[in-house]
Amino acid sequence: MKYVSSFLSTLFIGVGICSLPQFAANAVTLGSGAIAFAQSPTLISASTPHNETSVSDTTYYFTVKVPAAAGESLQQLTFTQVTGTEEIEFNPNDTVAFVGTRDRRGEKLAVKSVVTNDKQNFTVTFANPVPPDQTVTIGLRTYRNPFNDGVYLFGVKAFPSGQQTIGQFLGVGRLQFYKDTYSEG
């Protein structure tokens, strides 16, 4: 009887906790008035369909998950090349964005602006902020892959929507390029 009573007490407490209303996370507002994500988006992957050196007009895909508990929509992403033996230059006019992943593309997203301060820093601003609980992929079109093989790293930072925001570093996307070892002859 003692165990049945204990079981029933635990069951009722568990049911009571589960029936509490679930509240959506709110964005974090700092003392300065700046807005930050309540839970940071996550860099899921970085990839390219062509990882051979010197390939022209290829695209680098960066996939980011905006969690349900982000508290704010995703407005902007910045990409900064942090390593590599040469700088990779992107074509701002050919940037694409869509819901989903590189292999499972969903709705196309409008890009409001693409700004490059120099070859190593690239900023993509969405026309409409990406709401929480979405996965989005940004395709950065290059003029060409690097001539030199090796690992190239890109830091990715996310900014919520709003006038005064604090970006959060999501991590580093890693792309590796290989020399074409095929020789004719």
Contacts in CASP RR format, 6 or more apart in sequence:
PFRMAT RR
TARGET T0000
AUTHOR 0000-0000-0000
METHOD contacts of the structure
MODEL  1
MKYVSSFLSTLFIGVGICSLPQFAANAVTLGSGAIAFAQSPTLISASTPH
NETSVSDTTYYFTVKVPAAAGESLQQLTFTQVTGTEEIEFNPNDTVAFVG
TRDRRGEKLAVKSVVTNDKQNFTVTFANPVPPDQTVTIGLRTYRNPFNDG
VYLFGVKAFPSGQQTIGQFLGVGRLQFYKDTYSEG
24 68 0 8 1.000
24 69 0 8 1.000
24 71 0 8 1.000
24 132 0 8 1.000
25 38 0 8 1.000
25 39 0 8 1.000
25 68 0 8 1.000
25 69 0 8 1.000
25 70 0 8 1.000
25 71 0 8 1.000
25 132 0 8 1.000
26 38 0 8 1.000
26 71 0 8 1.000
27 35 0 8 1.000
27 36 0 8 1.000
27 37 0 8 1.000
27 38 0 8 1.000
27 70 0 8 1.000
27 71 0 8 1.000
27 72 0 8 1.000
27 160 0 8 1.000
28 35 0 8 1.000
28 36 0 8 1.000
28 37 0 8 1.000
28 38 0 8 1.000
29 35 0 8 1.000
29 36 0 8 1.000
30 36 0 8 1.000
30 166 0 8 1.000
32 164 0 8 1.000
33 164 0 8 1.000
34 164 0 8 1.000
34 165 0 8 1.000
34 166 0 8 1.000
35 72 0 8 1.000
35 160 0 8 1.000
35 161 0 8 1.000
35 162 0 8 1.000
35 164 0 8 1.000
35 165 0 8 1.000
35 166 0 8 1.000
36 72 0 8 1.000
36 160 0 8 1.000
36 165 0 8 1.000
36 166 0 8 1.000
36 167 0 8 1.000
36 168 0 8 1.000
37 70 0 8 1.000
37 71 0 8 1.000
37 72 0 8 1.000
37 158 0 8 1.000
37 160 0 8 1.000
37 168 0 8 1.000
38 69 0 8 1.000
38 70 0 8 1.000
38 71 0 8 1.000
38 72 0 8 1.000
39 67 0 8 1.000
39 69 0 8 1.000
39 70 0 8 1.000
39 71 0 8 1.000
40 67 0 8 1.000
40 70 0 8 1.000
40 158 0 8 1.000
40 168 0 8 1.000
40 170 0 8 1.000
41 64 0 8 1.000
41 65 0 8 1.000
41 66 0 8 1.000
41 67 0 8 1.000
41 70 0 8 1.000
41 74 0 8 1.000
41 158 0 8 1.000
41 168 0 8 1.000
41 170 0 8 1.000
42 64 0 8 1.000
42 65 0 8 1.000
42 67 0 8 1.000
42 170 0 8 1.000
43 62 0 8 1.000
43 63 0 8 1.000
43 64 0 8 1.000
43 156 0 8 1.000
43 170 0 8 1.000
43 171 0 8 1.000
43 172 0 8 1.000
43 173 0 8 1.000
44 63 0 8 1.000
44 64 0 8 1.000
44 65 0 8 1.000
44 101 0 8 1.000
44 135 0 8 1.000
45 61 0 8 1.000
45 62 0 8 1.000
45 63 0 8 1.000
45 101 0 8 1.000
45 102 0 8 1.000
45 173 0 8 1.000
46 60 0 8 1.000
46 61 0 8 1.000
46 62 0 8 1.000
46 63 0 8 1.000
46 154 0 8 1.000
46 156 0 8 1.000
46 173 0 8 1.000
46 174 0 8 1.000
46 175 0 8 1.000
47 60 0 8 1.000
47 61 0 8 1.000
47 102 0 8 1.000
47 175 0 8 1.000
48 58 0 8 1.000
48 59 0 8 1.000
48 60 0 8 1.000
48 61 0 8 1.000
48 145 0 8 1.000
48 175 0 8 1.000
49 58 0 8 1.000
49 59 0 8 1.000
50 58 0 8 1.000
50 145 0 8 1.000
51 145 0 8 1.000
51 175 0 8 1.000
51 176 0 8 1.000
51 177 0 8 1.000
51 178 0 8 1.000
52 145 0 8 1.000
52 177 0 8 1.000
52 178 0 8 1.000
52 179 0 8 1.000
52 180 0 8 1.000
53 145 0 8 1.000
53 146 0 8 1.000
53 147 0 8 1.000
53 148 0 8 1.000
53 149 0 8 1.000
53 177 0 8 1.000
53 178 0 8 1.000
53 179 0 8 1.000
53 180 0 8 1.000
54 144 0 8 1.000
54 145 0 8 1.000
54 146 0 8 1.000
54 147 0 8 1.000
54 180 0 8 1.000
55 144 0 8 1.000
55 145 0 8 1.000
56 143 0 8 1.000
56 144 0 8 1.000
56 145 0 8 1.000
57 141 0 8 1.000
57 142 0 8 1.000
57 143 0 8 1.000
57 144 0 8 1.000
58 141 0 8 1.000
58 142 0 8 1.000
58 144 0 8 1.000
58 145 0 8 1.000
59 94 0 8 1.000
59 96 0 8 1.000
59 139 0 8 1.000
59 140 0 8 1.000
59 141 0 8 1.000
59 142 0 8 1.000
60 139 0 8 1.000
60 140 0 8 1.000
60 142 0 8 1.000
60 154 0 8 1.000
60 175 0 8 1.000
61 102 0 8 1.000
61 137 0 8 1.000
61 138 0 8 1.000
61 139 0 8 1.000
61 140 0 8 1.000
62 77 0 8 1.000
62 79 0 8 1.000
62 137 0 8 1.000
62 138 0 8 1.000
62 139 0 8 1.000
62 140 0 8 1.000
62 154 0 8 1.000
62 156 0 8 1.000
62 173 0 8 1.000
63 100 0 8 1.000
63 101 0 8 1.000
63 102 0 8 1.000
63 135 0 8 1.000
63 136 0 8 1.000
63 137 0 8 1.000
64 74 0 8 1.000
64 77 0 8 1.000
64 135 0 8 1.000
64 136 0 8 1.000
64 137 0 8 1.000
64 138 0 8 1.000
64 156 0 8 1.000
64 158 0 8 1.000
64 170 0 8 1.000
65 134 0 8 1.000
65 135 0 8 1.000
66 73 0 8 1.000
66 74 0 8 1.000
66 130 0 8 1.000
66 131 0 8 1.000
66 132 0 8 1.000
66 133 0 8 1.000
66 134 0 8 1.000
66 135 0 8 1.000
66 136 0 8 1.000
67 132 0 8 1.000
67 133 0 8 1.000
68 132 0 8 1.000
68 133 0 8 1.000
69 132 0 8 1.000
70 132 0 8 1.000
70 160 0 8 1.000
71 132 0 8 1.000
71 160 0 8 1.000
72 132 0 8 1.000
72 160 0 8 1.000
72 161 0 8 1.000
72 162 0 8 1.000
73 129 0 8 1.000
73 130 0 8 1.000
73 131 0 8 1.000
73 132 0 8 1.000
73 160 0 8 1.000
73 161 0 8 1.000
74 126 0 8 1.000
74 129 0 8 1.000
74 130 0 8 1.000
74 134 0 8 1.000
74 136 0 8 1.000
74 158 0 8 1.000
74 159 0 8 1.000
74 160 0 8 1.000
74 161 0 8 1.000
75 125 0 8 1.000
75 126 0 8 1.000
75 129 0 8 1.000
75 130 0 8 1.000
75 159 0 8 1.000
75 160 0 8 1.000
75 161 0 8 1.000
75 162 0 8 1.000
75 165 0 8 1.000
76 123 0 8 1.000
76 124 0 8 1.000
76 125 0 8 1.000
76 126 0 8 1.000
76 158 0 8 1.000
76 159 0 8 1.000
77 123 0 8 1.000
77 124 0 8 1.000
77 138 0 8 1.000
77 156 0 8 1.000
77 157 0 8 1.000
77 158 0 8 1.000
77 159 0 8 1.000
78 121 0 8 1.000
78 122 0 8 1.000
78 123 0 8 1.000
78 124 0 8 1.000
78 156 0 8 1.000
78 157 0 8 1.000
78 159 0 8 1.000
79 121 0 8 1.000
79 122 0 8 1.000
79 123 0 8 1.000
79 124 0 8 1.000
79 140 0 8 1.000
79 154 0 8 1.000
79 155 0 8 1.000
79 156 0 8 1.000
80 120 0 8 1.000
80 121 0 8 1.000
80 122 0 8 1.000
80 154 0 8 1.000
80 155 0 8 1.000
80 157 0 8 1.000
81 87 0 8 1.000
81 88 0 8 1.000
81 119 0 8 1.000
81 120 0 8 1.000
81 121 0 8 1.000
81 152 0 8 1.000
81 153 0 8 1.000
81 154 0 8 1.000
81 155 0 8 1.000
82 153 0 8 1.000
82 154 0 8 1.000
82 155 0 8 1.000
82 172 0 8 1.000
83 151 0 8 1.000
83 152 0 8 1.000
83 153 0 8 1.000
84 146 0 8 1.000
84 148 0 8 1.000
84 150 0 8 1.000
84 151 0 8 1.000
84 152 0 8 1.000
84 153 0 8 1.000
85 146 0 8 1.000
85 148 0 8 1.000
85 150 0 8 1.000
86 146 0 8 1.000
86 147 0 8 1.000
86 148 0 8 1.000
87 119 0 8 1.000
87 120 0 8 1.000
88 119 0 8 1.000
88 142 0 8 1.000
88 145 0 8 1.000
88 146 0 8 1.000
88 152 0 8 1.000
89 119 0 8 1.000
89 142 0 8 1.000
89 143 0 8 1.000
90 116 0 8 1.000
90 122 0 8 1.000
90 140 0 8 1.000
90 141 0 8 1.000
90 142 0 8 1.000
90 143 0 8 1.000
91 141 0 8 1.000
91 142 0 8 1.000
91 143 0 8 1.000
92 114 0 8 1.000
92 115 0 8 1.000
92 116 0 8 1.000
92 122 0 8 1.000
93 114 0 8 1.000
94 141 0 8 1.000
95 111 0 8 1.000
95 114 0 8 1.000
95 124 0 8 1.000
95 138 0 8 1.000
95 139 0 8 1.000
95 140 0 8 1.000
95 141 0 8 1.000
96 108 0 8 1.000
96 111 0 8 1.000
96 138 0 8 1.000
96 139 0 8 1.000
96 141 0 8 1.000
97 108 0 8 1.000
97 109 0 8 1.000
97 110 0 8 1.000
97 111 0 8 1.000
97 124 0 8 1.000
97 126 0 8 1.000
97 136 0 8 1.000
97 137 0 8 1.000
97 138 0 8 1.000
97 139 0 8 1.000
98 105 0 8 1.000
98 106 0 8 1.000
98 107 0 8 1.000
98 108 0 8 1.000
98 109 0 8 1.000
98 136 0 8 1.000
98 137 0 8 1.000
99 105 0 8 1.000
99 106 0 8 1.000
99 107 0 8 1.000
99 109 0 8 1.000
99 130 0 8 1.000
99 134 0 8 1.000
99 135 0 8 1.000
99 136 0 8 1.000
99 137 0 8 1.000
100 106 0 8 1.000
100 134 0 8 1.000
100 135 0 8 1.000
100 136 0 8 1.000
100 137 0 8 1.000
101 135 0 8 1.000
101 137 0 8 1.000
102 137 0 8 1.000
105 137 0 8 1.000
109 126 0 8 1.000
109 127 0 8 1.000
109 128 0 8 1.000
109 130 0 8 1.000
109 136 0 8 1.000
110 126 0 8 1.000
110 127 0 8 1.000
110 128 0 8 1.000
111 124 0 8 1.000
111 125 0 8 1.000
111 126 0 8 1.000
111 127 0 8 1.000
112 125 0 8 1.000
112 126 0 8 1.000
112 127 0 8 1.000
113 123 0 8 1.000
113 124 0 8 1.000
113 125 0 8 1.000
114 122 0 8 1.000
114 123 0 8 1.000
114 124 0 8 1.000
114 125 0 8 1.000
115 122 0 8 1.000
115 123 0 8 1.000
115 125 0 8 1.000
116 122 0 8 1.000
116 123 0 8 1.000
117 123 0 8 1.000
122 140 0 8 1.000
124 138 0 8 1.000
124 140 0 8 1.000
129 160 0 8 1.000
129 161 0 8 1.000
130 136 0 8 1.000
145 177 0 8 1.000
146 152 0 8 1.000
146 177 0 8 1.000
148 177 0 8 1.000
149 176 0 8 1.000
149 177 0 8 1.000
149 178 0 8 1.000
149 179 0 8 1.000
150 176 0 8 1.000
150 177 0 8 1.000
150 178 0 8 1.000
151 174 0 8 1.000
151 175 0 8 1.000
151 176 0 8 1.000
152 174 0 8 1.000
152 175 0 8 1.000
152 176 0 8 1.000
152 177 0 8 1.000
153 172 0 8 1.000
153 173 0 8 1.000
153 174 0 8 1.000
153 175 0 8 1.000
154 172 0 8 1.000
154 173 0 8 1.000
154 175 0 8 1.000
155 169 0 8 1.000
155 170 0 8 1.000
155 171 0 8 1.000
155 172 0 8 1.000
155 173 0 8 1.000
156 169 0 8 1.000
156 170 0 8 1.000
156 171 0 8 1.000
156 172 0 8 1.000
156 173 0 8 1.000
157 167 0 8 1.000
157 168 0 8 1.000
157 169 0 8 1.000
157 170 0 8 1.000
158 167 0 8 1.000
158 168 0 8 1.000
158 170 0 8 1.000
159 165 0 8 1.000
159 166 0 8 1.000
159 167 0 8 1.000
159 168 0 8 1.000
160 166 0 8 1.000
160 167 0 8 1.000
END
